[in-house]
Amino acid sequence: MTYEWIPGKNLNAKSIERLKYLAPKPAEVMGEAWFMGEQRRIFHELDAEPETIPLSILQEVFAEIISGIRSFGAYEEWVDWAHYLVPRLVHRSGEFNLSALGEVLVGAVLQVSLGVEPHERHRTYCKDVLETLGQSLMAPENWNDGRVRVGTMLCRSNNNPARY
C-alpha cells in the first residue's frame, strides 16, 4: 500500500464512519490500569458523548489504555474503548493540554494494533487509520499555502532558535 500525506487534505469521512461502525460503544465504562488498592478508578466520564469529554480526562483515559496494554496485555476493555474513541475523537486531535490529543490517539492505535493482523480488524483498517488519524496533521487548519502554521501542531511555539 502506498500513501501520501498532502498538506491541507481533510480527513476521509467514509473511513471515519467505517471505523465508528465497526467499533460500537462498549457496554461498560473502563477502569484504570494500575489498580492495586481497594478501589479501582472507573472512568464514568466515558458515559458522555466523546465530543463533550474534557481533554484532561481523555488524556488520562488514553494514558491508562496505553500503559495498561503495554504492562498487562491487551485487556478487552482497553482495546474496545480505544477502538470506540479514536474515530470519534480524531477531529479533536489538535486540541492541546499537556500534549496534543492526537499524540495519545496515535499511541493507543499503536498499542491496540501491535501484533494484530489487519484482516483481524477489517480489511481496510490500516487504510482507514491512515486516512483519519494519519491525515490529521495534514488538516487544512495546520497549513498555509503548503507550509506548517507554527503553533497549530507539534511545536506549539516559535521559541525554536534552531528552526526545527
CNS distance restraints for C-alpha pairs under 8 A (distance, minus, plus):
assign (resid   5 and name CA) (resid 135 and name CA) 6.60 0.50 0.50
assign (resid   5 and name CA) (resid 138 and name CA) 6.73 0.50 0.50
assign (resid   6 and name CA) (resid 138 and name CA) 6.21 0.50 0.50
assign (resid   7 and name CA) (resid 138 and name CA) 4.58 0.50 0.50
assign (resid   7 and name CA) (resid 139 and name CA) 6.79 0.50 0.50
assign (resid   7 and name CA) (resid 140 and name CA) 6.90 0.50 0.50
assign (resid   7 and name CA) (resid 143 and name CA) 6.36 0.50 0.50
assign (resid   7 and name CA) (resid 146 and name CA) 5.78 0.50 0.50
assign (resid   7 and name CA) (resid 147 and name CA) 7.86 0.50 0.50
assign (resid   8 and name CA) (resid 138 and name CA) 5.40 0.50 0.50
assign (resid   8 and name CA) (resid 139 and name CA) 5.11 0.50 0.50
assign (resid   8 and name CA) (resid 140 and name CA) 3.84 0.50 0.50
assign (resid   8 and name CA) (resid 141 and name CA) 7.40 0.50 0.50
assign (resid   8 and name CA) (resid 142 and name CA) 7.43 0.50 0.50
assign (resid   8 and name CA) (resid 143 and name CA) 6.05 0.50 0.50
assign (resid   8 and name CA) (resid 146 and name CA) 7.30 0.50 0.50
assign (resid   9 and name CA) (resid 135 and name CA) 7.46 0.50 0.50
assign (resid   9 and name CA) (resid 138 and name CA) 5.89 0.50 0.50
assign (resid   9 and name CA) (resid 139 and name CA) 5.67 0.50 0.50
assign (resid   9 and name CA) (resid 140 and name CA) 6.19 0.50 0.50
assign (resid  10 and name CA) (resid 135 and name CA) 7.33 0.50 0.50
assign (resid  10 and name CA) (resid 136 and name CA) 7.68 0.50 0.50
assign (resid  10 and name CA) (resid 138 and name CA) 7.29 0.50 0.50
assign (resid  10 and name CA) (resid 139 and name CA) 5.36 0.50 0.50
assign (resid  10 and name CA) (resid 140 and name CA) 6.63 0.50 0.50
assign (resid  11 and name CA) (resid  16 and name CA) 7.91 0.50 0.50
assign (resid  11 and name CA) (resid 131 and name CA) 6.04 0.50 0.50
assign (resid  11 and name CA) (resid 132 and name CA) 5.02 0.50 0.50
assign (resid  11 and name CA) (resid 133 and name CA) 7.86 0.50 0.50
assign (resid  11 and name CA) (resid 135 and name CA) 6.00 0.50 0.50
assign (resid  11 and name CA) (resid 136 and name CA) 6.51 0.50 0.50
assign (resid  11 and name CA) (resid 139 and name CA) 7.10 0.50 0.50
assign (resid  12 and name CA) (resid  16 and name CA) 6.44 0.50 0.50
assign (resid  12 and name CA) (resid 128 and name CA) 7.90 0.50 0.50
assign (resid  12 and name CA) (resid 131 and name CA) 5.46 0.50 0.50
assign (resid  12 and name CA) (resid 132 and name CA) 5.87 0.50 0.50
assign (resid  13 and name CA) (resid  17 and name CA) 6.21 0.50 0.50
assign (resid  13 and name CA) (resid 132 and name CA) 7.95 0.50 0.50
assign (resid  14 and name CA) (resid  18 and name CA) 6.10 0.50 0.50
assign (resid  15 and name CA) (resid  19 and name CA) 6.15 0.50 0.50
assign (resid  15 and name CA) (resid 128 and name CA) 4.77 0.50 0.50
assign (resid  15 and name CA) (resid 129 and name CA) 7.57 0.50 0.50
assign (resid  15 and name CA) (resid 131 and name CA) 6.58 0.50 0.50
assign (resid  15 and name CA) (resid 132 and name CA) 6.70 0.50 0.50
assign (resid  16 and name CA) (resid  20 and name CA) 6.14 0.50 0.50
assign (resid  16 and name CA) (resid  87 and name CA) 5.59 0.50 0.50
assign (resid  16 and name CA) (resid  88 and name CA) 7.77 0.50 0.50
assign (resid  16 and name CA) (resid 128 and name CA) 7.08 0.50 0.50
assign (resid  16 and name CA) (resid 132 and name CA) 6.38 0.50 0.50
assign (resid  17 and name CA) (resid  21 and name CA) 6.01 0.50 0.50
assign (resid  17 and name CA) (resid  87 and name CA) 7.84 0.50 0.50
assign (resid  18 and name CA) (resid  22 and name CA) 6.26 0.50 0.50
assign (resid  18 and name CA) (resid 128 and name CA) 7.78 0.50 0.50
assign (resid  19 and name CA) (resid  23 and name CA) 6.31 0.50 0.50
assign (resid  19 and name CA) (resid  83 and name CA) 7.78 0.50 0.50
assign (resid  19 and name CA) (resid  87 and name CA) 6.07 0.50 0.50
assign (resid  19 and name CA) (resid 125 and name CA) 7.60 0.50 0.50
assign (resid  19 and name CA) (resid 128 and name CA) 7.10 0.50 0.50
assign (resid  20 and name CA) (resid  24 and name CA) 6.61 0.50 0.50
assign (resid  20 and name CA) (resid  84 and name CA) 6.64 0.50 0.50
assign (resid  20 and name CA) (resid  87 and name CA) 5.90 0.50 0.50
assign (resid  20 and name CA) (resid  88 and name CA) 6.96 0.50 0.50
assign (resid  23 and name CA) (resid  80 and name CA) 7.24 0.50 0.50
assign (resid  23 and name CA) (resid  83 and name CA) 5.71 0.50 0.50
assign (resid  23 and name CA) (resid  84 and name CA) 4.93 0.50 0.50
assign (resid  24 and name CA) (resid  84 and name CA) 6.00 0.50 0.50
assign (resid  25 and name CA) (resid  81 and name CA) 7.45 0.50 0.50
assign (resid  25 and name CA) (resid  84 and name CA) 5.83 0.50 0.50
assign (resid  26 and name CA) (resid  77 and name CA) 7.73 0.50 0.50
assign (resid  26 and name CA) (resid  80 and name CA) 6.49 0.50 0.50
assign (resid  26 and name CA) (resid  81 and name CA) 6.63 0.50 0.50
assign (resid  26 and name CA) (resid  84 and name CA) 7.54 0.50 0.50
assign (resid  29 and name CA) (resid  42 and name CA) 6.92 0.50 0.50
assign (resid  29 and name CA) (resid  43 and name CA) 6.16 0.50 0.50
assign (resid  29 and name CA) (resid  44 and name CA) 6.18 0.50 0.50
assign (resid  29 and name CA) (resid  46 and name CA) 6.13 0.50 0.50
assign (resid  29 and name CA) (resid  47 and name CA) 6.90 0.50 0.50
assign (resid  29 and name CA) (resid  77 and name CA) 7.98 0.50 0.50
assign (resid  30 and name CA) (resid  42 and name CA) 5.99 0.50 0.50
assign (resid  30 and name CA) (resid  43 and name CA) 5.92 0.50 0.50
assign (resid  30 and name CA) (resid  44 and name CA) 7.97 0.50 0.50
assign (resid  30 and name CA) (resid  46 and name CA) 7.95 0.50 0.50
assign (resid  30 and name CA) (resid  77 and name CA) 5.85 0.50 0.50
assign (resid  30 and name CA) (resid  78 and name CA) 6.73 0.50 0.50
assign (resid  30 and name CA) (resid  81 and name CA) 7.25 0.50 0.50
assign (resid  31 and name CA) (resid  40 and name CA) 6.65 0.50 0.50
assign (resid  31 and name CA) (resid  41 and name CA) 5.62 0.50 0.50
assign (resid  31 and name CA) (resid  42 and name CA) 4.14 0.50 0.50
assign (resid  31 and name CA) (resid  43 and name CA) 5.82 0.50 0.50
assign (resid  32 and name CA) (resid  40 and name CA) 6.57 0.50 0.50
assign (resid  32 and name CA) (resid  41 and name CA) 5.43 0.50 0.50
assign (resid  32 and name CA) (resid  42 and name CA) 6.28 0.50 0.50
assign (resid  32 and name CA) (resid  43 and name CA) 7.52 0.50 0.50
assign (resid  32 and name CA) (resid  61 and name CA) 7.65 0.50 0.50
assign (resid  32 and name CA) (resid  64 and name CA) 5.66 0.50 0.50
assign (resid  32 and name CA) (resid  65 and name CA) 7.95 0.50 0.50
assign (resid  32 and name CA) (resid  68 and name CA) 7.84 0.50 0.50
assign (resid  33 and name CA) (resid  64 and name CA) 5.37 0.50 0.50
assign (resid  33 and name CA) (resid  65 and name CA) 7.16 0.50 0.50
assign (resid  33 and name CA) (resid  67 and name CA) 7.18 0.50 0.50
assign (resid  33 and name CA) (resid  68 and name CA) 4.73 0.50 0.50
assign (resid  34 and name CA) (resid  64 and name CA) 7.81 0.50 0.50
assign (resid  34 and name CA) (resid  68 and name CA) 7.28 0.50 0.50
assign (resid  35 and name CA) (resid  39 and name CA) 7.42 0.50 0.50
assign (resid  35 and name CA) (resid  40 and name CA) 5.28 0.50 0.50
assign (resid  35 and name CA) (resid  41 and name CA) 7.48 0.50 0.50
assign (resid  36 and name CA) (resid  40 and name CA) 7.67 0.50 0.50
assign (resid  43 and name CA) (resid  61 and name CA) 7.42 0.50 0.50
assign (resid  45 and name CA) (resid  53 and name CA) 6.80 0.50 0.50
assign (resid  45 and name CA) (resid  57 and name CA) 7.68 0.50 0.50
assign (resid  46 and name CA) (resid  50 and name CA) 7.12 0.50 0.50
assign (resid  46 and name CA) (resid  53 and name CA) 7.32 0.50 0.50
assign (resid  48 and name CA) (resid  52 and name CA) 6.72 0.50 0.50
assign (resid  48 and name CA) (resid  53 and name CA) 6.62 0.50 0.50
assign (resid  49 and name CA) (resid  53 and name CA) 6.79 0.50 0.50
assign (resid  50 and name CA) (resid  85 and name CA) 6.92 0.50 0.50
assign (resid  50 and name CA) (resid  88 and name CA) 6.51 0.50 0.50
assign (resid  50 and name CA) (resid  89 and name CA) 6.67 0.50 0.50
assign (resid  51 and name CA) (resid  88 and name CA) 7.42 0.50 0.50
assign (resid  51 and name CA) (resid  89 and name CA) 6.80 0.50 0.50
assign (resid  53 and name CA) (resid  57 and name CA) 6.81 0.50 0.50
assign (resid  53 and name CA) (resid  58 and name CA) 6.77 0.50 0.50
assign (resid  54 and name CA) (resid  58 and name CA) 6.45 0.50 0.50
assign (resid  55 and name CA) (resid  59 and name CA) 6.13 0.50 0.50
assign (resid  55 and name CA) (resid  95 and name CA) 7.53 0.50 0.50
assign (resid  55 and name CA) (resid  96 and name CA) 7.81 0.50 0.50
assign (resid  55 and name CA) (resid  97 and name CA) 6.89 0.50 0.50
assign (resid  55 and name CA) (resid 101 and name CA) 7.37 0.50 0.50
assign (resid  56 and name CA) (resid  60 and name CA) 6.43 0.50 0.50
assign (resid  56 and name CA) (resid  97 and name CA) 6.84 0.50 0.50
assign (resid  57 and name CA) (resid  61 and name CA) 6.19 0.50 0.50
assign (resid  58 and name CA) (resid  62 and name CA) 6.16 0.50 0.50
assign (resid  58 and name CA) (resid 101 and name CA) 7.92 0.50 0.50
assign (resid  59 and name CA) (resid  63 and name CA) 6.02 0.50 0.50
assign (resid  59 and name CA) (resid 101 and name CA) 6.87 0.50 0.50
assign (resid  59 and name CA) (resid 104 and name CA) 6.93 0.50 0.50
assign (resid  60 and name CA) (resid  64 and name CA) 6.29 0.50 0.50
assign (resid  61 and name CA) (resid  65 and name CA) 6.30 0.50 0.50
assign (resid  62 and name CA) (resid  66 and name CA) 5.97 0.50 0.50
assign (resid  62 and name CA) (resid  82 and name CA) 7.66 0.50 0.50
assign (resid  62 and name CA) (resid 104 and name CA) 6.07 0.50 0.50
assign (resid  62 and name CA) (resid 105 and name CA) 7.25 0.50 0.50
assign (resid  62 and name CA) (resid 108 and name CA) 6.59 0.50 0.50
assign (resid  63 and name CA) (resid  67 and name CA) 5.94 0.50 0.50
assign (resid  63 and name CA) (resid 104 and name CA) 7.26 0.50 0.50
assign (resid  64 and name CA) (resid  68 and name CA) 5.43 0.50 0.50
assign (resid  65 and name CA) (resid  69 and name CA) 6.05 0.50 0.50
assign (resid  65 and name CA) (resid  78 and name CA) 5.25 0.50 0.50
assign (resid  65 and name CA) (resid  79 and name CA) 7.48 0.50 0.50
assign (resid  65 and name CA) (resid  82 and name CA) 7.19 0.50 0.50
assign (resid  65 and name CA) (resid 108 and name CA) 6.64 0.50 0.50
assign (resid  66 and name CA) (resid  70 and name CA) 6.13 0.50 0.50
assign (resid  66 and name CA) (resid 107 and name CA) 6.53 0.50 0.50
assign (resid  66 and name CA) (resid 108 and name CA) 5.46 0.50 0.50
assign (resid  66 and name CA) (resid 111 and name CA) 6.17 0.50 0.50
assign (resid  67 and name CA) (resid  71 and name CA) 5.87 0.50 0.50
assign (resid  68 and name CA) (resid  72 and name CA) 5.55 0.50 0.50
assign (resid  68 and name CA) (resid  73 and name CA) 6.86 0.50 0.50
assign (resid  68 and name CA) (resid  74 and name CA) 7.76 0.50 0.50
assign (resid  68 and name CA) (resid  75 and name CA) 7.99 0.50 0.50
assign (resid  68 and name CA) (resid  78 and name CA) 7.67 0.50 0.50
assign (resid  69 and name CA) (resid  73 and name CA) 4.40 0.50 0.50
assign (resid  69 and name CA) (resid  74 and name CA) 4.82 0.50 0.50
assign (resid  69 and name CA) (resid  75 and name CA) 6.72 0.50 0.50
assign (resid  69 and name CA) (resid  78 and name CA) 7.35 0.50 0.50
assign (resid  69 and name CA) (resid 111 and name CA) 6.59 0.50 0.50
assign (resid  69 and name CA) (resid 112 and name CA) 7.56 0.50 0.50
assign (resid  70 and name CA) (resid  74 and name CA) 7.85 0.50 0.50
assign (resid  70 and name CA) (resid 111 and name CA) 7.00 0.50 0.50
assign (resid  74 and name CA) (resid  78 and name CA) 7.00 0.50 0.50
assign (resid  74 and name CA) (resid  79 and name CA) 6.28 0.50 0.50
assign (resid  74 and name CA) (resid 112 and name CA) 6.91 0.50 0.50
assign (resid  75 and name CA) (resid  79 and name CA) 6.37 0.50 0.50
assign (resid  76 and name CA) (resid  80 and name CA) 5.83 0.50 0.50
assign (resid  77 and name CA) (resid  81 and name CA) 6.09 0.50 0.50
assign (resid  78 and name CA) (resid  82 and name CA) 6.08 0.50 0.50
assign (resid  79 and name CA) (resid  83 and name CA) 6.26 0.50 0.50
assign (resid  79 and name CA) (resid 112 and name CA) 5.81 0.50 0.50
assign (resid  80 and name CA) (resid  84 and name CA) 6.11 0.50 0.50
assign (resid  81 and name CA) (resid  85 and name CA) 5.91 0.50 0.50
assign (resid  82 and name CA) (resid  86 and name CA) 5.92 0.50 0.50
assign (resid  82 and name CA) (resid 108 and name CA) 6.34 0.50 0.50
assign (resid  82 and name CA) (resid 109 and name CA) 7.22 0.50 0.50
assign (resid  82 and name CA) (resid 112 and name CA) 7.50 0.50 0.50
assign (resid  83 and name CA) (resid  87 and name CA) 7.34 0.50 0.50
assign (resid  83 and name CA) (resid 109 and name CA) 7.84 0.50 0.50
assign (resid  84 and name CA) (resid  88 and name CA) 7.03 0.50 0.50
assign (resid  85 and name CA) (resid  89 and name CA) 5.98 0.50 0.50
assign (resid  86 and name CA) (resid  90 and name CA) 5.83 0.50 0.50
assign (resid  86 and name CA) (resid 105 and name CA) 6.13 0.50 0.50
assign (resid  86 and name CA) (resid 109 and name CA) 7.83 0.50 0.50
assign (resid  87 and name CA) (resid 132 and name CA) 7.56 0.50 0.50
assign (resid  87 and name CA) (resid 133 and name CA) 7.84 0.50 0.50
assign (resid  89 and name CA) (resid  93 and name CA) 6.61 0.50 0.50
assign (resid  90 and name CA) (resid 102 and name CA) 7.07 0.50 0.50
assign (resid  90 and name CA) (resid 105 and name CA) 7.67 0.50 0.50
assign (resid  90 and name CA) (resid 132 and name CA) 6.79 0.50 0.50
assign (resid  90 and name CA) (resid 133 and name CA) 5.81 0.50 0.50
assign (resid  90 and name CA) (resid 136 and name CA) 7.13 0.50 0.50
assign (resid  91 and name CA) (resid 136 and name CA) 7.47 0.50 0.50
assign (resid  92 and name CA) (resid 101 and name CA) 6.98 0.50 0.50
assign (resid  92 and name CA) (resid 102 and name CA) 7.57 0.50 0.50
assign (resid  93 and name CA) (resid 100 and name CA) 6.48 0.50 0.50
assign (resid  93 and name CA) (resid 101 and name CA) 4.75 0.50 0.50
assign (resid  93 and name CA) (resid 102 and name CA) 3.96 0.50 0.50
assign (resid  93 and name CA) (resid 103 and name CA) 7.66 0.50 0.50
assign (resid  93 and name CA) (resid 105 and name CA) 7.52 0.50 0.50
assign (resid  93 and name CA) (resid 133 and name CA) 7.87 0.50 0.50
assign (resid  93 and name CA) (resid 136 and name CA) 6.87 0.50 0.50
assign (resid  94 and name CA) (resid 100 and name CA) 5.66 0.50 0.50
assign (resid  94 and name CA) (resid 101 and name CA) 6.19 0.50 0.50
assign (resid  94 and name CA) (resid 102 and name CA) 6.09 0.50 0.50
assign (resid  94 and name CA) (resid 136 and name CA) 7.85 0.50 0.50
assign (resid  94 and name CA) (resid 137 and name CA) 7.94 0.50 0.50
assign (resid  94 and name CA) (resid 152 and name CA) 7.23 0.50 0.50
assign (resid  94 and name CA) (resid 153 and name CA) 6.47 0.50 0.50
assign (resid  95 and name CA) (resid 100 and name CA) 5.55 0.50 0.50
assign (resid  95 and name CA) (resid 101 and name CA) 5.69 0.50 0.50
assign (resid  95 and name CA) (resid 102 and name CA) 7.74 0.50 0.50
assign (resid  96 and name CA) (resid 100 and name CA) 4.24 0.50 0.50
assign (resid  96 and name CA) (resid 101 and name CA) 6.19 0.50 0.50
assign (resid  97 and name CA) (resid 101 and name CA) 7.73 0.50 0.50
assign (resid  99 and name CA) (resid 103 and name CA) 6.99 0.50 0.50
assign (resid 100 and name CA) (resid 104 and name CA) 7.44 0.50 0.50
assign (resid 100 and name CA) (resid 153 and name CA) 7.58 0.50 0.50
assign (resid 100 and name CA) (resid 154 and name CA) 7.56 0.50 0.50
assign (resid 101 and name CA) (resid 105 and name CA) 6.33 0.50 0.50
assign (resid 102 and name CA) (resid 106 and name CA) 6.14 0.50 0.50
assign (resid 102 and name CA) (resid 133 and name CA) 7.46 0.50 0.50
assign (resid 102 and name CA) (resid 136 and name CA) 7.82 0.50 0.50
assign (resid 103 and name CA) (resid 107 and name CA) 6.32 0.50 0.50
assign (resid 104 and name CA) (resid 108 and name CA) 6.07 0.50 0.50
assign (resid 105 and name CA) (resid 109 and name CA) 6.25 0.50 0.50
assign (resid 105 and name CA) (resid 133 and name CA) 7.73 0.50 0.50
assign (resid 106 and name CA) (resid 110 and name CA) 6.18 0.50 0.50
assign (resid 106 and name CA) (resid 133 and name CA) 7.24 0.50 0.50
assign (resid 107 and name CA) (resid 111 and name CA) 6.22 0.50 0.50
assign (resid 108 and name CA) (resid 112 and name CA) 6.16 0.50 0.50
assign (resid 109 and name CA) (resid 113 and name CA) 5.88 0.50 0.50
assign (resid 110 and name CA) (resid 114 and name CA) 5.88 0.50 0.50
assign (resid 112 and name CA) (resid 116 and name CA) 7.79 0.50 0.50
assign (resid 113 and name CA) (resid 117 and name CA) 7.90 0.50 0.50
assign (resid 116 and name CA) (resid 120 and name CA) 6.77 0.50 0.50
assign (resid 117 and name CA) (resid 121 and name CA) 7.51 0.50 0.50
assign (resid 118 and name CA) (resid 122 and name CA) 6.44 0.50 0.50
assign (resid 118 and name CA) (resid 123 and name CA) 6.38 0.50 0.50
assign (resid 118 and name CA) (resid 124 and name CA) 7.76 0.50 0.50
assign (resid 118 and name CA) (resid 125 and name CA) 6.23 0.50 0.50
assign (resid 118 and name CA) (resid 126 and name CA) 6.63 0.50 0.50
assign (resid 119 and name CA) (resid 123 and name CA) 4.95 0.50 0.50
assign (resid 119 and name CA) (resid 125 and name CA) 7.79 0.50 0.50
assign (resid 121 and name CA) (resid 125 and name CA) 6.31 0.50 0.50
assign (resid 124 and name CA) (resid 128 and name CA) 5.92 0.50 0.50
assign (resid 125 and name CA) (resid 129 and name CA) 6.16 0.50 0.50
assign (resid 126 and name CA) (resid 130 and name CA) 6.27 0.50 0.50
assign (resid 127 and name CA) (resid 131 and name CA) 6.02 0.50 0.50
assign (resid 128 and name CA) (resid 132 and name CA) 6.17 0.50 0.50
assign (resid 129 and name CA) (resid 133 and name CA) 5.53 0.50 0.50
assign (resid 129 and name CA) (resid 134 and name CA) 6.15 0.50 0.50
assign (resid 130 and name CA) (resid 134 and name CA) 4.08 0.50 0.50
assign (resid 130 and name CA) (resid 135 and name CA) 6.04 0.50 0.50
assign (resid 131 and name CA) (resid 135 and name CA) 5.38 0.50 0.50
assign (resid 132 and name CA) (resid 136 and name CA) 6.17 0.50 0.50
assign (resid 133 and name CA) (resid 137 and name CA) 7.98 0.50 0.50
assign (resid 135 and name CA) (resid 139 and name CA) 6.80 0.50 0.50
assign (resid 137 and name CA) (resid 142 and name CA) 6.87 0.50 0.50
assign (resid 137 and name CA) (resid 153 and name CA) 7.14 0.50 0.50
assign (resid 138 and name CA) (resid 142 and name CA) 6.54 0.50 0.50
assign (resid 138 and name CA) (resid 143 and name CA) 7.26 0.50 0.50
assign (resid 139 and name CA) (resid 143 and name CA) 7.21 0.50 0.50
assign (resid 140 and name CA) (resid 144 and name CA) 7.71 0.50 0.50
assign (resid 141 and name CA) (resid 149 and name CA) 7.99 0.50 0.50
assign (resid 141 and name CA) (resid 152 and name CA) 7.60 0.50 0.50
assign (resid 142 and name CA) (resid 148 and name CA) 5.99 0.50 0.50
assign (resid 142 and name CA) (resid 149 and name CA) 5.43 0.50 0.50
assign (resid 142 and name CA) (resid 152 and name CA) 5.50 0.50 0.50
assign (resid 142 and name CA) (resid 153 and name CA) 6.71 0.50 0.50
assign (resid 143 and name CA) (resid 147 and name CA) 5.39 0.50 0.50
assign (resid 143 and name CA) (resid 148 and name CA) 4.66 0.50 0.50
assign (resid 143 and name CA) (resid 149 and name CA) 5.18 0.50 0.50
assign (resid 144 and name CA) (resid 148 and name CA) 6.37 0.50 0.50
assign (resid 144 and name CA) (resid 149 and name CA) 6.14 0.50 0.50
assign (resid 148 and name CA) (resid 152 and name CA) 8.00 0.50 0.50
assign (resid 149 and name CA) (resid 153 and name CA) 7.88 0.50 0.50
assign (resid 150 and name CA) (resid 155 and name CA) 6.92 0.50 0.50
assign (resid 150 and name CA) (resid 156 and name CA) 6.81 0.50 0.50
assign (resid 150 and name CA) (resid 157 and name CA) 6.62 0.50 0.50
assign (resid 150 and name CA) (resid 158 and name CA) 6.45 0.50 0.50
assign (resid 151 and name CA) (resid 155 and name CA) 5.93 0.50 0.50
assign (resid 151 and name CA) (resid 156 and name CA) 3.97 0.50 0.50
assign (resid 151 and name CA) (resid 157 and name CA) 5.07 0.50 0.50
assign (resid 151 and name CA) (resid 158 and name CA) 7.03 0.50 0.50
assign (resid 152 and name CA) (resid 156 and name CA) 6.34 0.50 0.50
assign (resid 160 and name CA) (resid 164 and name CA) 6.75 0.50 0.50
